């Protein structure tokens, strides 16, 4: 899923590329995340949003994928946002300090 940021505050238009992770298909979601990561890094002017609202909990595989995406994007000056973390997922990110490392948006954002 890809969308374009627009509006008066969007000086240069920045593409927003979204990868969705869901409990029913975590492996497929991680494959999609890798694909979206490649897309974002190729574009250079994009922002990667990882939607984890479909996950009841964030597994170690998901954490590793998020950190890998963050590291690769940071090296190229690309923003990564984790969206939709709530409940246990947000608690895990906060307790482990990952909420400070990853840009975590509120579920309502």
N, C-alpha and C positions, 0 to 999 in steps of 0.2 A: 504494500500500500504506500503510495507516494502522494504528498500534497505540497502545495506551494504556500509559503507564508506571504500574506499580503496585508495591506492597510497602510495608514499614514505613518506608522512608526517603523515600517519595514523599508529602510533606506535602500540598500541593494536587496533584491529578492533572494531569499535563501530557501532552497528546497528543504522540506522536512521529509525524511524517509523513516517510515515506521515499520518496526518488526514486532509482531504480536506473539507472545508466548502463552500457551494454554496447557493445563494439566492433561487434557485428552491427547495432545500431540506434542509433547516436549521435544522429542528428537527432531520432528519436522520443524518446530519453531526455532530450534538452535541452528538447523541447516539454513532456514530463512534468515536468521540473524547474521550468519556468515555471509550470505549472499548480499544482504542489505549493507553490511559493513564494506564489502568490496565496492558496491555502488556508491556509497558515500565517499570513500577514499578516492575513487576515480573522479567524482564530481568536484571535490575540493571545496565547493561553496555550500555544501549541504549540512544538515543537522540530523543526527540519528536519534530517534526516539524509540526506546524499547518499552513496549506496553506489557506489564506483568500482571495486569488486573485479572487475567484468566488463570493465574496460579494460586492454589491454596497455600503453598509454601515454596520458598526458593531453595532449590537443591544446590549441592556443591557444584554440579555441572553448570547450572545457570549462573552461579556466582563467578565461576571461572570464565565463562563466556562474556559476562558483563565486564569483568576486569580486563580481559583481553581486548575487547572492543574499546574500552576507555583508554587503555595504553596506546593502541594503534592510532586512535583518533587524536589523542593529545599530541602525539608526535607530529601530526599534520595540521594542528590547530582547528580540528573539527569538534564541535560540541556533541556530547552524548547525554541524553536525559533518560532516566528511568521513570516511567509514568505508571500510576495505578497501584502502587504498593500500599497495602493497608493491613491492619491486623497483625498476624504472625509474620508476614513478609516484611512489613515496615519495622516491626520489633527486632527481627533478625538483622536487618541492615543497620539499625541504630546500635544494637548491642555489640556488634562486631566492628563498628566504626566505619562500615562501608557507606553509610549514608553521608558521611563527611567526604568520602573519596568520590562517590558517584553523585551526579546532580539528580536528586530525587524530587519529582514534582508531586504535589498533593493530588489525590485522586480527582478532585473537582477541577483541577487546572486544565 
